[in-house]
Amino acid sequence: MRLPVNHALPLAALILLGGCMTAGGDRPIPVSATPANGPAADYPVVVGEPFTIGDTTWTPTDQMNYDAVGYAGVAGEGVVGVTAAHKTLPLPSYAEVTSLETGKTILVRVERRGPMVNDTLVELSRDAASELGITAGQRVAVRLRRTNPPESDRALLRQGEQASERMATPEALLKVLRRKLADQSPLLTPPPMPPGAAPDTAKSGSQVPSVMAVSVPPSEPIAQTQPVPEPKAELKSGQVAKGDHVVQVAAFSVAASARAVASKLNGHVATCGKFSCVRMGPFANRAQAAAALEKARTAGYSDARIQRAD
């Protein structure tokens, strides 16, 4: 026995469903937006153009192995979240900040360019400074190391919250880091007068940046710097300059690339086996070579190092 079919019911159901999907008769119900706090919030990554503070030019670079020691300052009240300002790291990026006094390490999100003074490595938001045990107005010795944290930590920092606790830095490494900073400390004051120089040759107003990005530990200790003439240009064939130290900037498989970098840094090209090496100097001592080393690293050549000229 066939039961009667009511063909009006499906049509009524469609009308009822259509009414449920509208608000006010003809306005669609809002659809949930994609959460703002996702991996896409870290893009695009901005590097930026070189800029000058005083007599020093800073060149932002996307340097993955950035590792430096210097001093941290604290930002004003308007800066929120566990964030930091840095002169050359990409925006945004993530870095670990370690207090050289306590060994405590925190993770921060680098969101701003700065600090706009040459003698401060990083500027922490008040939340980040508080997490590290720093109060407003303090200036504390720190290590800043770029890192690639998991998405869970990135998400917390993007929301303005603290990331998961980091492992404290052992005292043995802290001693190495403090020694590195001590090697940089003379840059905070005018360099000493060279032996035998007349008193008026010392430029007490010389302004030299007090923050150098260094790998820890570097191949050789960095000595105190003092004003020196610019390194000599590319040496002519057979010409030998006097000096015991050079700055090895980089090695290139293409000679033309090496010459271009040497011209930019006012250095010269030397043959290193199958490669063309860019060098600055020679210099009479490590103190003079250290100034050229800082210039090379500021230009983005983080692996530059001081070595014997022979």
Secondary structure, DSSP 4 states (H G I P E B T S, - for coil): -PPP--THHHHHHHHHHHHHTEETTTEEPPPPPPPSSSGGGG-S-B----EEETTEEE-----TT-EEEEEEEE--TT--SSEEEESSS-BSEEEEEEETTT--EEEEEEEEE--SSTT-SEEE-HHHHHHHT--TT--EEEEEEEE---HHHHHHHHTT---PPPPPPPHHHHHHHHHHHHHHGGGGSPPPPPTT--GGG--TT------EE--SS-SSPPPP----PPPP-PPPTT-----SEEEEEEEESSHHHHHHHHHHHT-EEEEETTEEEEEEEEESSHHHHHHHHHHHHHTT-TT-EEEE--
